[in-house]
Amino acid sequence: MSVPTTHFVTLAAVLFAVGAGGVLLRRSGISTLLGIELMLNAVNLTLVAFARQHGDLHGQVFVFFIMAVAAAEVAVGLGLLVAIFRHQQSIDVDRLNVLRW
């Protein structure tokens, strides 16, 4: 007994919607990064599900690349947030309307 691919795709769509909502509606920089991570994981889930359905490993290879990009995004994003917090004492993205300090 195996789980159909439609269940995985539905779960990925829900995860992507929650992540997109987090990016669009939340004003904290950390919440924005978490939303982006949720969207990347939804894409990963979809790629693995379709790779499993078709019986090849190409989707899973792409997942490794996406995970590497996500790790780099987190490292750079958190570094930027720490620098912004040190300068402005806040990570509210509404206050970041100017790129110069």
Secondary structure by P-SEA (a helix, b strand, c coil): ccccaaaaaaaaaaaaaaaaaaacccccaaaaaaaaaaaaaaaaaaaaaaaaaaccaaaaaaaaaaaaaaaaaaaaaaaaaaaaaaacccccccccccccc
